[in-house]
């Protein structure tokens, strides 16, 4: 499994019909490698303390 802890979040989408959240991130050396992260069977979501500029809504 790839380490994603320090990836930079570029954007995310929430698909309520498919119960899925998808994050587009940048990781690897110098945050230059695009990485997609998907959560499936999601019932709800809340991003309480996002960093300004880290998520484009």
N, C-alpha and C positions, 0 to 999 in steps of 0.2 A: 504494500500500500504506500502511496506517495504521501510525503509529509506536506500538509497544507496549512499548518499553523500560522506561518508568517506570510501567507499569500495576501496580496492586495486585492480587495473586492472592487471590481470595476462596475458591475451591474448585477441586478437580480430580477427574476420574473416570478410571479406567483400565478399559477394556473389553478383556479378554484374548481373547475370542472374535472380536471385530472388529478386533483389533490397532490400537486407537485410544486416544489420550489426549486428553481435552478439559479445557481450563482455562476457568473463569469468572473474568473480571477486571473491574476498574474502571479506566477511563482518562479522557482528556479533562481539561477544566478541573475542578479540585477532585476528581478521581477520581470523577466522577458518571455517566460513560457506561459502561453494561455492554458488555463486549466478550468474545465467545467465540472461543477459539483452539483449533484441532484439529490434531493430528498423526496422520497415518494411516500404515498399514503399519509400525507400531512392533513391534520384536522384543523389546525389553527396556527397562526404565527404572530409574533410581536418582536419588533426590534427596538428595545428600550433605550439603549445608549449607543447608537451608532456614531462613529466619528464623522464630523463634517467633511464632506468630499469623498468619503470612502464608499458611499452607496448613492447611485444616481437613481432617483425614482421617477 
